[in-house]
Amino acid sequence: MIELKDNRIEKRYDKELLIIEAWSKDSLRVRSFPDGKFRDEPYALLENNFASESVKLENIGNGDYKITNGKIYAILDHRDRITFYNDKDEVLLKEFIRLRAVKHDDGSEDVGNIEVTRDFNSTLKLKSRQYRANVGGDFEITTRFESNNAEKIFGMGQYQHEYLNLKYTSLELAQRNSQISIPFYVSSLNYGFLWNNPGIGTVNFAKNLTEWKMYSTFYIDYWICAGDNPKDIMKKYTSVTGRAPKMPKNLLGLWQSKLRYRTPEDVLEVVEGYKKRDINLSTIAIDYFHWPNQGEYRFDEKFWPNPEELIRKLKDDYGVEPIISVWPTVQTDAENYDEYLEKGYLIDVNRGVRLTMQIQGTTVFVDTTNPEATDYVWSLLKKNYEEKGIDYYWIDVAEPGYAVYDFDNYRYHKGTVQQVGNLYPIGYLKMIYDGLSESNKPVVTLVRGAWAGAQRYGALAWSGDIDCSFEAFRNQVNTGLNVGMAGLPWWTTDIGGFHGGNPEDKDFRQLMIRWFQYSTFSPILRMHGDRLPHSKPLSDEGGGRMPTGAPNEIWSYGKENEVIFTKYIKIRDLLIDYIDNLMEDAHRTGNPLMRPLFYEFPEDVKAWDVDNIYMFGEKLLVAPIIHKDETEKEVYLPNSTEWIDIFDQKEYKGGQVVKVDAPLDKIPVFVRKEFKNEFKDLLEFMADN
């Protein structure tokens, strides 16, 4: 049975309920319920805001039905296949079916009661929407689409590999340390696609088909839009999932951090060191284990005896914002562990002992999908941090960072992890956002996990605990671009990587320079890492039990590095107004700050094949040096404009590959010639230095 009503097509056949509906401008949302029971979960999507005058529903004959919403339309045909088209009648995406037709005496053919045509005469018995019931009432589902091998795919969040174009990749739909699954992509065929299901699964963008698989869920849910170009698609996507708040301008300078400053004296010594060098820090981090026990969410007074005075000094005397690290872990010996346990605030396990992480004790994660749990945690954050002057939070381990990623073993308030696991960082972020919004404070939350829609809660993602190597660095450039293409405009990395790195090592010093140069032209310039060698713990109790890494300030890497770091901090300062405008643009339109070349030059065919080079906004092209001992770089400059090398002021025509020198103190950066006057101060500084 098929019904056309309001803004949607509804089809019931056997137990399945299929709904195709208009969902905002030039967009459609598809949901399919294998048990026929409608469930209305928004997940990443905001309230539907479709324009009824742009929606048209038609029975077009031969058992086919059509829904049109502006620039996109879909046909549900008599084979039970959905095909999506743009307003030029070009196929954007088509469901994959391989079924064998059965011939009747009258010459007609069908599969069951569904009439088909000869082109689907196959014994494979593959449907576009396939369900397998699980014990417990939910389903393993597979959704298949035809593969267009000319298509290029960008977005999907953060994966630690080298690829910008995700065609022919296989991606896990799950959060891990250094992996952020955001299941939205932009296609070179000019459509955007959101897999609006927070369960654990996989997607394969293969040559022969595209296949989305969920291991444990109740329904299929995805959203698709048509657009004129990637920028148009991003605007539509962020209109239905939300946009980032406005980043405060005072946070656009250098962020200083290390694992870990252990006392107020440590913090003030570092801040004073930057002040003596006439460098204005934006933030300094007070990292993990400043607390007595995990889950108590307070300063350990033995090592942080007067946090209010420290925070006042940092803000008033130095103009530096402290950012405080909090974890969603609770130690079994925390003073309030029994309260978490009695009130059901902790995640549960399906088998074995309730132990989800071990670090300085036996710990269990707070259940961030439980609103009562996050209300309780925020009450502690508010009392022990916000009321003492802390405005910015670093919510670490937000995947959450399980000791073992046995997703089938964990259960949340909202459902099993296999059903809703990707909602964990969203609940964590929303807790901070709602709490700070009550005080009308800006929200910028450094976070190690995210999902679709995280940008609306002020998520500043970073690349997690990655290796200190050029190999890891090479992964980050394209990864950061794909995070932006997934709708999250705020992203950063630990300069130099996190794990290891000795400031006395010559090769590591080179890596630090190249990474710092790259980060200068990124949303946030952030020093952090676990440097070697470690120092001994301060004590055998509370936060004093944790060791600390070696120094990680710009003067920790020798005089040559310090000179180069200082030069790039000056470049960053000269770009603050430009970056501030990019942040405003991200807030208004959803545009990422770091953009693949095709994002600004979609008509340039060659730009679609360029990776590891990017636009920083619409006016600057950046080509990071990502190989050890590399001192020159081949750079493709998009056509339709001319380019100026900001270092030597040499001019180049677009539409060509140029080879430029890149000695240790230079990262190739070009400004579009038509915007030259806007960068007058920067060009003058570069000419003099």
C-alpha positions in Angstrom: 0.0 0.0 0.0 1.4 3.4 -1.0 0.0 6.8 0.2 0.9 10.3 -0.8 0.3 12.7 2.0 1.5 16.1 3.2 5.3 16.1 2.4 6.0 12.4 2.0 5.5 9.1 0.3 4.6 6.2 2.7 4.7 2.6 1.6 3.7 -0.4 3.6 4.6 -3.9 2.3 4.6 -6.9 4.5 6.2 -5.7 7.7 8.2 -2.8 6.3 7.2 0.9 6.6 9.1 3.1 4.1 8.9 6.9 4.3 10.4 9.3 1.8 9.8 12.9 2.9 10.9 16.5 2.1 13.3 17.7 4.7 14.4 21.3 4.4 15.5 23.0 1.2 16.3 20.7 -1.8 16.5 17.7 0.5 14.8 14.4 1.3 14.9 12.1 4.3 14.4 8.4 3.9 13.4 6.1 6.8 12.6 2.4 6.7 11.2 0.4 9.6 11.5 -3.3 9.1 8.9 -4.1 11.9 6.5 -1.4 10.6 6.7 0.5 13.9 7.4 4.3 13.3 10.0 5.8 15.7 10.7 9.5 15.6 14.3 10.1 16.6 15.9 13.3 15.2 19.5 12.3 16.0 21.7 14.7 14.0 18.8 16.6 12.4 17.1 19.7 13.6 13.4 20.3 13.3 12.1 19.9 9.7 11.7 23.2 7.9 10.5 22.3 4.5 8.8 24.8 2.1 5.5 23.2 1.2 5.2 25.1 -2.1 8.4 23.4 -3.4 7.1 19.8 -2.6 5.2 17.9 -5.2 3.9 14.3 -4.9 2.9 12.3 -8.0 1.7 8.9 -9.1 3.5 8.7 -12.4 2.1 5.4 -13.5 3.3 1.8 -14.0 3.5 1.6 -10.2 6.1 4.4 -9.9 5.8 7.3 -7.5 7.7 10.6 -7.4 8.5 13.2 -4.8 10.0 16.5 -5.7 11.5 19.1 -3.3 13.1 22.0 -5.1 16.3 20.8 -6.8 16.0 17.2 -5.9 13.5 14.5 -6.7 13.2 10.7 -6.0 11.3 8.0 -7.8 10.1 4.9 -5.9 9.6 2.5 -8.7 7.6 -0.7 -9.0 10.8 -2.7 -8.2 10.9 -1.1 -4.8 14.0 0.9 -5.7 14.6 4.5 -4.9 16.6 6.7 -7.3 17.5 10.3 -6.6 17.9 12.9 -9.3 18.7 16.6 -9.5 16.7 19.2 -11.3 18.7 18.5 -14.5 17.4 14.9 -14.4 20.9 13.6 -13.6 21.1 10.5 -11.4 22.7 11.4 -8.0 22.3 8.1 -6.2 20.4 4.9 -7.0 19.6 1.9 -4.8 21.3 -1.4 -5.7 19.0 -4.4 -6.5 20.0 -7.7 -7.9 16.9 -10.0 -7.9 15.8 -12.8 -10.1 12.6 -12.1 -12.0 9.9 -14.8 -12.0 8.0 -15.2 -15.3 4.2 -15.8 -15.2 1.9 -17.5 -17.8 0.7 -14.1 -19.0 4.3 -12.9 -19.7 4.6 -10.6 -16.7 7.5 -10.9 -14.3 7.8 -10.2 -10.6 9.7 -10.9 -7.4 7.2 -12.0 -4.9 4.4 -9.4 -5.5 6.8 -6.8 -6.8 6.9 -6.4 -10.5 10.4 -6.1 -12.0 12.0 -5.7 -15.4 14.4 -7.9 -17.3 17.5 -5.8 -16.4 17.3 -7.2 -12.9 17.2 -10.8 -13.9 19.7 -12.1 -11.3 20.1 -15.0 -9.0 22.0 -13.0 -6.4 18.9 -12.2 -4.4 20.4 -8.9 -3.2 17.9 -6.2 -2.1 18.7 -2.5 -1.6 17.3 -2.7 2.0 18.1 -5.9 3.7 17.1 -6.9 7.3 18.1 -9.7 9.6 16.4 -10.0 12.9 18.5 -10.1 16.1 17.5 -11.8 19.3 16.0 -8.9 21.3 13.8 -7.3 18.7 16.2 -5.1 16.7 17.9 -5.8 13.3 21.1 -6.1 11.5 20.5 -3.9 8.4 22.3 -3.4 5.1 21.6 -0.6 2.7 23.1 -0.8 -0.8 23.5 1.8 -3.6 24.9 1.5 -7.1 28.6 2.7 -7.3 29.5 5.4 -9.8 33.2 4.9 -10.4 33.6 8.5 -11.7 32.4 9.8 -8.3 34.6 11.3 -5.7 33.6 11.4 -2.0 34.8 13.7 0.8 34.0 14.1 4.4 33.0 11.3 6.9 35.1 12.8 9.7 38.6 11.8 11.0 40.3 8.6 9.9 44.0 8.0 10.4 44.8 7.3 6.7 46.3 9.3 3.9 43.3 9.7 1.6 41.3 12.8 0.8 39.1 11.1 -1.8 37.3 8.4 0.1 36.1 6.4 -2.9 37.2 2.8 -2.6 37.8 3.1 1.2 36.1 1.0 4.0 35.3 3.0 7.1 34.2 2.0 10.5 31.3 3.9 11.9 32.6 4.2 15.4 34.5 6.5 17.7 38.0 5.6 18.8 41.0 7.5 20.1 42.1 9.5 17.0 39.1 8.3 14.9 36.0 10.5 14.7 33.1 9.1 12.7 30.9 11.8 11.2 28.8 10.0 8.6 28.2 12.9 6.2 29.9 13.2 2.8 29.9 15.6 -0.1 29.9 14.0 -3.6 31.6 15.3 -6.7 28.2 14.6 -8.3 26.9 17.6 -6.3 24.9 16.0 -3.6 25.4 15.6 0.1 24.5 12.4 2.1 24.0 12.0 5.9 23.7 8.5 7.4 21.5 9.6 10.3 22.0 6.5 12.5 24.3 6.7 15.5 24.9 2.9 15.8 28.1 1.1 15.3 28.7 -0.2 11.7 30.7 0.2 8.5 30.4 1.8 5.1 32.2 0.5 2.0 32.5 2.9 -0.9 33.5 0.0 -3.2 33.9 -0.2 -7.0 30.9 -2.5 -7.4 28.5 -1.0 -4.8 28.3 1.3 -1.8 27.1 -0.5 1.3 26.1 0.8 4.7 25.8 -1.9 7.4 24.5 -1.6 11.0 24.9 -4.5 13.4 22.0 -3.6 15.8 19.4 -1.0 15.0 15.7 -0.5 14.6 15.6 1.3 11.2 17.3 2.9 8.3 17.6 6.7 8.3 19.4 8.9 5.9 19.2 12.4 4.4 20.2 13.6 1.0 20.4 17.0 -0.7 21.2 18.3 -4.1 23.3 21.4 -4.6 25.1 23.5 -7.3 28.6 23.0 -5.8 30.2 21.8 -2.5 29.8 25.2 -0.8 26.1 25.1 -1.6 25.8 21.6 -0.2 27.6 22.5 3.0 25.3 25.4 3.6 22.3 23.1 3.2 23.7 20.4 5.4 24.6 22.7 8.2 21.2 24.3 8.0 19.6 21.0 9.0 22.3 19.9 11.6 23.3 23.3 13.0 26.3 25.6 12.7 29.2 26.4 15.0 28.9 29.3 17.4 31.1 32.3 16.8 34.6 31.6 18.1 35.8 34.4 20.4 38.6 36.4 18.7 40.9 36.2 21.8 41.2 32.4 21.3 42.8 32.6 17.8 46.4 33.0 19.0 48.7 30.3 20.4 47.3 27.6 22.7 50.0 26.3 25.1 49.8 22.8 26.6 51.8 19.7 27.5 51.3 16.5 29.4 51.1 18.0 32.1 51.5 21.1 34.2 51.3 19.9 37.8 51.1 23.0 39.9 50.2 26.7 39.7 53.9 27.5 39.7 54.4 25.4 36.6 51.6 27.2 34.8 52.7 30.7 35.8 56.4 30.0 34.9 55.3 29.1 31.4 53.0 32.1 31.0 55.7 34.4 32.3 58.2 32.9 29.8 55.9 33.8 26.9 55.3 37.3 28.3 59.1 37.9 28.5 59.2 37.0 24.8 56.4 39.5 24.0 54.1 36.6 22.9 50.4 36.8 23.8 49.0 33.4 24.6 45.4 32.7 24.0 45.1 29.8 26.4 47.0 27.5 28.7 45.8 24.0 29.5 45.5 22.5 33.0 45.5 18.9 32.0 44.3 15.6 33.5 45.0 14.5 37.1 44.8 17.9 38.6 42.0 16.2 40.5 42.3 13.9 43.5 40.2 11.1 42.0 38.4 10.7 38.7 34.7 11.6 38.9 35.1 14.1 41.7 35.6 17.0 39.2 37.6 19.3 41.4 41.1 20.6 41.9 43.4 18.5 44.2 44.0 21.1 46.9 47.3 19.5 47.9 48.8 20.6 44.5 46.4 23.4 43.5 45.7 25.1 46.8 44.1 28.3 45.5 42.8 27.8 42.0 40.6 31.0 42.1 43.7 33.1 42.5 45.6 31.3 39.7 42.6 31.8 37.3 42.3 35.4 38.3 46.0 36.0 37.6 46.0 34.3 34.3 43.0 36.3 33.1 43.7 39.7 34.6 47.5 39.9 34.7 48.3 38.0 31.5 45.1 38.0 29.4 45.3 34.2 29.1 42.3 31.9 29.3 42.8 28.7 31.2 41.2 25.6 29.7 40.6 22.7 32.1 40.7 19.0 31.2 37.9 16.8 32.4 37.4 13.1 31.8 34.1 11.1 31.8 35.7 8.4 34.1 34.8 7.6 37.7 37.2 5.7 40.0 35.6 3.1 42.2 37.4 4.8 45.2 36.2 8.3 44.4 34.3 9.9 47.2 31.1 10.0 45.2 31.3 6.7 43.3 28.4 5.2 45.3 26.2 8.1 44.2 27.0 7.5 40.5 26.3 3.8 41.0 23.1 4.0 43.1 21.5 6.5 40.7 22.4 4.7 37.5 24.8 7.3 36.1 27.4 4.8 34.9 27.5 2.8 31.7 26.8 -0.9 32.1 28.3 -4.1 30.6 26.6 -7.1 29.2 29.2 -9.6 30.6 32.1 -9.6 33.0 33.1 -7.0 35.5 31.9 -3.4 35.1 35.4 -2.1 34.2 35.8 0.1 31.1 39.2 1.7 31.6 42.2 1.4 33.8 44.3 4.4 34.5 45.4 5.2 38.0 42.7 3.0 39.4 39.7 0.9 38.4 37.3 3.2 36.4 33.9 3.2 34.8 32.6 5.8 32.3 29.7 8.2 33.0 26.7 7.6 30.8 26.5 10.8 28.8 23.3 9.6 27.1 21.5 9.9 30.5 20.4 13.5 31.1 20.3 13.0 34.8 23.9 11.8 34.8 25.1 14.8 32.8 23.1 17.2 35.0 24.9 15.7 38.0 28.3 16.1 36.4 27.6 19.6 35.3 26.6 20.5 38.9 30.1 19.5 39.9 31.8 21.3 37.0 29.8 24.5 37.7 30.6 24.4 41.5 34.3 23.5 41.3 35.4 25.1 38.0 32.9 27.6 36.4 32.3 29.4 39.7 36.0 29.7 40.2 36.4 31.4 36.8 36.9 28.5 34.3 35.0 29.2 31.0 36.5 26.7 28.6 36.7 22.9 28.9 38.8 20.2 27.3 36.6 17.1 27.4 39.0 14.3 26.8 38.5 10.6 26.3 35.1 11.4 24.7 34.8 8.4 22.5 34.7 7.1 25.2 38.2 5.7 25.3 37.5 2.1 26.2 40.4 -0.1 27.4 39.0 -2.6 24.9 36.7 -1.5 22.1 34.2 -4.4 22.6 31.3 -2.4 21.4 28.9 -5.3 21.8 29.6 -5.4 25.5 28.5 -2.0 26.6 25.1 -0.5 27.2 23.9 3.0 27.7 20.7 4.7 29.0 19.7 5.4 25.4 20.3 1.8 24.2 23.1 -0.6 23.5 26.4 0.8 22.2 25.9 -1.1 18.9 22.5 0.8 18.6 23.5 4.3 19.8 27.3 4.3 20.5 28.1 7.4 18.4 25.9 9.6 20.6 28.3 9.4 23.5 30.4 12.5 22.6 27.3 14.4 21.6 25.9 14.0 25.1 29.2 15.1 26.6 29.4 18.2 24.4 25.7 19.1 25.0 26.3 19.0 28.7 29.0 21.7 28.4 27.0 23.7 25.8 23.8 23.8 27.9 25.6 24.6 31.1 27.6 27.5 29.7 24.7 28.8 27.7 22.8 29.3 31.0 25.5 31.9 31.8 25.5 33.4 28.3 29.1 32.4 27.9 30.7 31.5 24.5 31.2 27.8 24.1 34.4 26.4 22.6 35.0 22.8 23.8 38.1 20.9 22.9 37.0 17.3 22.3 38.4 14.0 21.2 35.2 12.6 19.7 32.3 13.9 17.8 29.4 12.9 15.5 27.1 14.6 13.0 25.7 17.8 14.5 28.6 18.2 17.0 29.4 21.6 15.5 26.3 23.2 16.9 27.5 22.5 20.5 30.8 24.3 20.0 33.0 21.2 19.3 36.6 21.9 18.6 37.9 18.4 17.6 41.5 17.4 17.6 43.3 14.5 16.0 43.8 12.6 19.2 46.8 10.7 20.6 48.7 10.2 17.3 52.3 9.3 16.8 55.2 11.8 16.6 56.4 11.1 13.1 56.2 12.5 9.6 54.1 9.4 8.7 51.5 10.5 11.2 51.8 14.2 10.1 51.1 13.2 6.5 47.8 11.7 7.6 46.6 14.8 9.3 46.5 17.2 6.3 43.9 15.3 4.3 42.2 14.2 7.5 41.6 17.7 8.7 40.1 18.6 5.3 37.7 15.7 5.6 36.6 16.8 9.0 35.7 20.2 7.6 33.9 18.5 4.7 31.9 16.6 7.3 30.5 19.9 8.6 32.8 20.4 11.6 34.8 23.7 10.9 36.8 23.7 14.1 39.7 21.2 14.1 43.3 21.1 15.3 46.1 18.8 16.1 48.8 18.3 18.7 51.8 20.1 17.1 54.4 17.4 16.6 52.0 14.6 17.5 51.2 13.3 20.9 53.1 10.0 21.7 56.7 10.6 22.4 59.1 13.1 20.8 62.3 14.2 22.5 62.9 18.0 22.3 66.6 17.3 22.1 66.3 15.1 19.0 67.3 16.8 15.8 64.8 15.0 13.6 62.0 15.7 16.0 62.9 19.4 16.0 62.5 19.4 12.3 59.1 17.7 12.5 58.0 20.3 15.1 58.9 23.2 12.7 57.0 21.7 9.8 54.0 20.9 12.0 54.0 24.3 13.6 54.1 26.0 10.2 51.1 23.9 9.0 49.2 24.6 12.2 49.7 28.4 11.8 47.3 28.1 8.9 44.7 26.0 10.7 41.7 26.9 12.9 43.6 26.6 16.1 47.4 26.8 16.7 48.0 24.4 19.6 51.1 23.1 21.3 50.5 19.8 23.1 52.2 16.4 23.5 53.7 13.8 25.8 57.3 14.6 25.4 60.3 12.5 26.6 61.8 11.9 29.0 59.2 11.8 31.8 59.7 13.3 35.2 59.0 11.3 38.4 55.6 11.8 40.1 55.3 14.4 42.8 53.8 12.0 45.3 52.1 8.6 45.7 48.6 10.0 46.2 45.9 11.9 44.3 46.9 13.8 41.2 50.5 13.7 42.3 50.8 10.1 41.3 50.9 10.9 37.6 54.3 11.7 35.9 54.8 14.6 33.6 56.4 14.8 30.2 59.4 16.9 29.2 59.0 20.7 28.4 57.0 21.6 25.3 57.2 25.3 25.0 58.7 27.1 22.0 62.0 27.6 23.8 62.3 23.9 24.6 63.5 23.0 21.1 66.7 25.0 20.7 67.3 28.6 19.6 66.9 27.9 15.8 63.5 26.4 16.4 62.5 29.2 18.7 63.3 31.8 16.1 61.2 30.0 13.5 58.3 29.4 15.9 58.3 33.1 16.9 58.2 34.1 13.2 55.1 32.0 12.6 53.4 33.3 15.8 53.9 36.8 14.3 52.4 35.6 11.0 49.5 34.1 13.0 49.0 37.5 14.8 48.9 39.3 11.4 46.2 36.8 10.2 44.0 37.2 13.3 41.5 39.5 11.6 41.3 37.2 8.6 40.8 34.1 10.7 38.2 35.9 12.8 36.3 36.6 9.6 36.6 33.0 8.6 35.1 32.0 12.0 32.2 34.4 11.4 31.7 32.8 8.0 31.7 29.3 9.5 29.1 30.5 12.0 26.9 32.0 9.3 27.2 29.5 6.5 28.9 26.4 7.7 32.0 26.8 5.5 35.1 25.1 7.0 38.2 27.2 7.5 40.5 24.6 5.8 39.1 23.6 2.4 40.2 21.3 -0.4 41.0 23.2 -3.6 37.9 22.1 -5.4 35.8 23.7 -2.6 36.7 27.2 -3.9 37.4 26.1 -7.5 34.7 23.5 -8.4 35.0 24.3 -12.1 38.7 23.5 -12.2 38.7 19.7 -13.0 42.3 19.3 -11.8 41.5 20.8 -8.4 39.4 17.7 -7.6 42.5 15.5 -7.7 44.8 17.6 -5.5 45.4 16.5 -2.0 47.7 17.6 0.9 47.3 21.2 -0.4 44.4 23.3 0.7 42.7 26.7 0.8 42.7 28.5 4.2 39.5 30.4 3.6 39.0 31.6 0.1 42.1 33.7 -0.3 45.2 31.7 0.9 46.6 28.5 -0.6 48.7 26.4 1.8 51.1 23.6 0.8 52.5 21.9 3.9 55.9 20.2 3.9 55.1 16.7 5.1 58.2 14.7 4.3 61.5 14.7 6.3 64.3 16.7 4.8 62.0 18.0 2.0 63.2 21.5 0.8 61.1 22.1 -2.3 57.4 21.4 -3.2 55.4 21.0 -6.4 52.2 23.0 -6.0 49.1 23.1 -8.2 47.7 26.6 -8.4 44.0 26.6 -9.5 43.1 28.4 -12.7 40.9 31.5 -13.1 43.1 33.6 -10.9 46.8 34.6 -10.3 48.8 33.9 -7.2 51.5 35.6 -5.1 54.1 33.7 -3.1 53.9 35.5 0.3 57.6 34.9 1.0 59.3 36.2 -2.1 56.3 38.0 -3.6 56.8 36.2 -6.9 53.6 36.1 -9.1 52.3 33.0 -10.9 49.4 32.3 -13.3 46.9 29.8 -12.2 46.2 26.5 -13.9 49.7 25.2 -13.5 52.0 23.2 -11.3 54.9 25.2 -9.9 58.0 24.1 -8.0 58.9 26.3 -5.1 61.8 26.3 -2.6 60.9 25.3 0.9 63.9 25.7 3.2 63.3 24.8 6.9 61.8 28.2 7.7 59.3 28.3 4.8 56.0 26.7 4.2 54.7 27.4 0.7 51.8 29.8 1.0 50.1 31.8 -1.8 47.6 34.6 -1.8 45.1 35.2 -4.6 46.4 38.3 -6.4 43.0 40.0 -6.4 43.1 40.0 -2.5 46.7 41.3 -2.3 45.8 44.6 -0.6 44.0 42.8 2.2 47.3 41.1 3.2 49.5 44.2 2.9 50.9 44.0 6.5 51.7 40.3 6.1 53.4 40.8 2.8 55.5 43.6 4.2 56.5 41.5 7.2 57.5 38.6 5.0 59.5 41.0 2.7 61.5 42.2 5.8 62.0 38.7 7.3 
